[in-house]
């Protein structure tokens, strides 16, 4: 899951080397929160107009998590 999020984010940003992801342990509801870190100038590219790109990333991560019996959430830091 972590590799998928890194792959998606690196395709969007100008500086792929600045992309990193940290994951929290699953909470009481079984949701694993992935924290996406990108370069200072690339935050807008990952969020997109009206948040459309980040919504799409979250949808893909939820779908991939469903296939692996895992609940996933994405936050941009």
PLY file of the C-alpha trace (Angstrom):
ply
format ascii 1.0
element vertex 77
property float x
property float y
property float z
element edge 76
property int vertex1
property int vertex2
end_header
0.00 0.00 0.00
2.79 2.35 0.92
4.54 1.69 -2.39
1.33 2.39 -4.31
0.93 5.78 -2.66
4.57 6.66 -3.36
4.15 5.62 -7.01
1.02 7.73 -7.44
2.54 10.81 -5.80
5.85 10.61 -7.68
3.98 10.76 -10.97
2.38 14.06 -9.98
5.20 16.11 -8.49
8.23 17.95 -9.91
10.62 16.54 -7.30
9.96 12.78 -6.92
12.89 12.40 -4.52
11.08 14.54 -1.92
8.09 12.15 -1.72
7.87 10.05 1.43
5.12 8.15 3.20
4.71 7.17 6.83
2.01 4.85 8.11
0.36 4.78 11.51
-0.62 1.55 13.20
-4.27 0.61 12.58
-6.61 2.38 15.01
-9.51 0.81 16.92
-11.65 0.84 13.76
-8.92 -0.95 11.79
-8.06 2.08 9.63
-4.41 2.61 8.71
-3.59 6.28 8.12
-0.90 6.99 5.54
0.80 10.39 5.79
2.08 11.69 2.45
4.98 14.16 2.56
5.91 16.09 -0.60
8.09 19.09 -1.38
6.92 22.57 -0.45
6.03 23.59 -4.01
4.32 20.31 -4.89
1.53 20.33 -2.31
-0.84 22.11 -4.70
-0.15 19.57 -7.43
-1.08 16.69 -5.14
-4.23 18.38 -3.86
-5.43 19.58 -7.27
-8.21 21.99 -8.12
-10.92 21.78 -5.48
-9.18 18.70 -4.04
-10.03 16.47 -6.99
-6.63 14.79 -7.27
-6.36 13.97 -3.58
-9.92 12.59 -3.64
-8.91 10.32 -6.52
-5.79 9.18 -4.65
-7.89 8.39 -1.58
-10.36 6.42 -3.72
-7.57 4.35 -5.27
-6.05 3.66 -1.86
-9.41 2.59 -0.41
-9.98 0.26 -3.36
-6.50 -1.24 -3.04
-7.03 -1.66 0.70
-10.28 -3.49 0.10
-8.44 -6.01 -2.06
-5.99 -6.62 0.81
-8.64 -6.63 3.56
-7.30 -3.38 4.97
-8.92 0.01 5.51
-6.77 2.95 4.39
-6.93 6.70 4.76
-4.55 9.28 3.25
-3.50 12.59 4.78
-1.18 15.15 3.18
1.35 16.69 5.55
0 1
1 2
2 3
3 4
4 5
5 6
6 7
7 8
8 9
9 10
10 11
11 12
12 13
13 14
14 15
15 16
16 17
17 18
18 19
19 20
20 21
21 22
22 23
23 24
24 25
25 26
26 27
27 28
28 29
29 30
30 31
31 32
32 33
33 34
34 35
35 36
36 37
37 38
38 39
39 40
40 41
41 42
42 43
43 44
44 45
45 46
46 47
47 48
48 49
49 50
50 51
51 52
52 53
53 54
54 55
55 56
56 57
57 58
58 59
59 60
60 61
61 62
62 63
63 64
64 65
65 66
66 67
67 68
68 69
69 70
70 71
71 72
72 73
73 74
74 75
75 76
